[in-house]
Amino acid sequence: MIQLHRYREVQEFKNQVEPLLSKNEILHNLALGILYSLNENSKPNFMGVILKNNRAVLVLLQTHPQQIILSQIQQLTERELSEAAELLQETEVPGLVGERQTVLYLSQKLADLKNQEASLKMDQRIYRLDKVKKAADAEGMLVKARVEHLSLVTEWVREFMYIIWEPISKEQAVKTGEAFIKAGRLFLWEVNGKYVSMANAARPTVHNVTINYVYTPREERKKGYASSCVSTLSQLMLDSGFQTTSLYTDMTNPTSNKIYMEIGYEHVADSALVLFHEKK
């Protein structure tokens, strides 16, 4: 029997789902990393689990206004996913992100029930790295971003968000940059006194940390800077005690996928982001 259980208290939700997600930190890095950052005063938009015979099979967490993270603990049949969609029919679901096949099927069923349209916004791949195979081969060095870099970081964060079709205001970019710098895991690649690329290490869990916000300005691309930046940062994270690093790539960008695989990243799963909107 398929059931939906909603949670109101963050700590109760964490106690229930953290052990389940921790069994695969790479696959569930998005939900788990966000979960680690929440405290008892946090107010996520939605917290819930889909139960099958009283055992959690899907974990649902929303802290982003446009998407609910769907973490699949156990694979469900299409019939069971249809039942799950019916249970979510009365829930405000702006979008779903998670394991590709499950998200695509569930979102289509949900869209039909709500008389909405579901559109695929992002096709991604999740990668893991245990050992760096290709060290930095471009000139330069990795530098930890500091407060005096905030203006540049703000500019690059805005440009990065524009590229991934999630434009933000300058104020939002400043807040993001400040948070990254304060966390101490945002790094720049410096060549002859000039900064040419950046990468961030985010959402740390017990054994894993995720590399994101990899950005190189257009005039500095195709020089190996991003590859060297990510490779060196990944090694730094491994050296600091993490067993693995992970990252997401755009499946439609073969260049970035090739670069990361050369560094040593291995494909774990495919992920999809689907957004819901009213029918035209």
N, C-alpha and C positions, 0 to 999 in steps of 0.2 A: 504494500500500500504506500502511495506517495503522499507526503504531507509537507506543509510549509510551517516552519516555526520562526517567528520574528523575535528579535531581541531588543530590549530597551536599554540595558546596562552594558557598557563597554566591557567591564571586567568579566561579567558572566559570559559574554560572547567570546572573549579572548580565551577564557578557560576551556570553553567547549571546542573551539576550532583550531587553536594554535598547535596542539599536538598532532592534529590531522594534516595541517599544511606543512608542518616541519618535517614530515616524512619525505617530502620532495621540495627542498628549498629553491631549487632552480625553476621548476615548473610553476611553483606558486610564489615566485619572488615578489610579484606586484602586490598581492594581497597581504602576504606575510610581512613584507617590508613596511607597508603602511600600518599594519596592525601593531608592529613593534613601536611605531612612533606615537600611537594613541595613548592617552592617559585617561584616568577615570572621569575627568571633566570634559573629554572630547564628545562631540555630538555628531556622529556620522549620520548621513541622510537615511541610510538603510543598513540594517544588519539582519541576516537571516540564514537559515539552512533549509535545504530541501532534504527530507528524510525518506528513506526507503526501508520499510519494515523497522522503523524507529532508529535507523542508523544514518548519519549524515552522509550524503552522496554529492551534494553541491553546496558550496559556501558562497554567500552573496554579501558583498560589502560595497557600500557607496559613500565616498567622501568627495568625489568629483561631481560637479553639477551636471555633467553630460553623460556619465556612464556608471554602471554597476559592474564591479569586478566579479566574474563568475569563475570560481575555482572548482574544478572537477576532481572529486576524490575517487569516484567510481563511475565507470562508463554506464550510461543508461540506454535503454532501447528507445526507438523512436516513439513508441507508445507511452513509455514512461516520461519522456521529454514533453510529449503532448499534454500529459496530465500535469506536469510541472508548469507548463504555460498557462493552463487553466487556473492553477492556484495563484499565479502572478498577475492574473488579468486585472485585478482591482488595485494593484500596486503601481505607483508612478515609476515607470521605467523609461528614462530618456535614451538609454543606450546600454549595450552589453559589450564587455571585452573579456576574452578568455579563449580557451581551446577552440580552434577554428570550426571544426565540424559541428561541435555541440552548440556553439554560439549561433552559427548560421541556421541550423535547424530550429532551435528554440526561438530565435528572434522572428523567423518567418511565421511560426505558429502563433506567437504572441501578437504579431502585427495583424494577422488574420482575425484573431479574436477581438482586438481593439479597433478594427477597421482603420488601421494605419499602414504606412509604408515603412519598410525596413531597408536601409541602404548601407552597403559596405563602405565604411570610411577608410579603413586601414587594414591591409594584409601584412602581417608581420611574422618574423621568425624569432624564436627564442634560442639563444646559444649559451653554452657553458664553456668555461676554460678551467682546466686543472693545471696546465703547464704552458708557459709561453714558448712557442716554437720558433718565432721570428722576433728577435730583439730589434730595437730601433735601428734603422739603417739610414735615416735622414740626419743631417747635422742638427745640432741644437741640444736643449736640455729641458727637463721637466721642472716647472716652478710652481709652488703652491700659490694660489691666488690670494692676495691680501686686500685690505680695505682700499689701498691706493689704486687698485685695479678695477674698482667698482664701475667706473664710467665705461670702460671697455667691455667688461663683463655684461653690463646692462645692454649695451648695443648688440653684443653677440647673442645674448639670450633672446632678445626681440627678433633678431634675424633667424635664429634657429626655430622659434615658434612659428614664424611666418612660413618657413619652408615646410613644416609639417602640418600646415593648414589649421593652426590654432593661434591666430594672432592675439597678442596681448598688448596692453597699454604700457607706456614707459614706467608708470608707477608700479605696475605689477612686475615688470622686468627688474626694477630696482629691488623690490622685496625678495624676488627669487634669488637674485645675485647676492644680496646681503645674507640670506639664509644659507646659501651654498658656501660662501666665504666663512661664515661663522662656524659651520659644521667642519670646516677644515679639510674637505675632500674634493675641492674644485682645483683643477690644475691647468696651467697654460704651457704651451710649447714655445720656448724662446730661442730665436736664432739671431745671433749677433746683436743682442739688445732689443730685438723686435719680437713681439708676440704674434704668432702665426696660426695657432690652433688651440682648442680647449677641449677638455673632457672632465666629467664629474663622476664621482663614485657615490652612489646613493643607496638608500633602503637597506642598510646593513642588517643581516640576521646573524644567527649563531655562527654559521660556516660560510656564508656567501655575501657578496656585495655586488650591486648592479652598476655597470658603467652606462652613463647616459649623457645627454647634452653634448654629444661629440659634434663640434662645429669648426670649420675652417672658412675664413672669408674667401670669396670667389677668386680674388687675385693671387691667393696663396695655394690654391688647389693643384692637385696632380704633381706634387713635389714630395709626397710621402710623409707629410707632417702629421696628418691625422692618424695614420698607421703607427708612426713612431710614438705619438702621444698616447694612444690607447695601449700599445704594447708595453710601454714603460710604466704607465699607471696601473695596468693589470698586474705587472710583476711587483710593483710597490705594494699593492693590496695583498698579494700572496705572501710577500715578505713580512707584512704587518700582522699576519696570523689567519687571514681568511683562507679556507681550503679551496674555494672556487670563486670565480667572478662570472657574471652573466650579463647579457645585453640583448636588446631587441633590435632587429633590423627591418627595413622596409623590403618586402619580398620583390617589389618592382624595381629595386635598385641592385642589379647584379654586381656592380663595382664594389659597393660597400660589403656585400656578402662575401665576395671573393677576398677582400682585404682582411676581414675578420677571421676567415677560415685559415688564411696564411699565417696569421698571428698564433693560431691554435684553438680558436673557438669552434666548437662542434655543435651541430644542429640537434636540438632537443625536441622541439615541438613547433607547430604553427599556431599563431594567435590571430584573432580577428576582432576588429572594433566595428560594431554595427550601431547606427543611430536610428531612432524612430522619429517619424514626422507625419503630420496629417496628410491625407491623400489630397492631391490637387484636383 
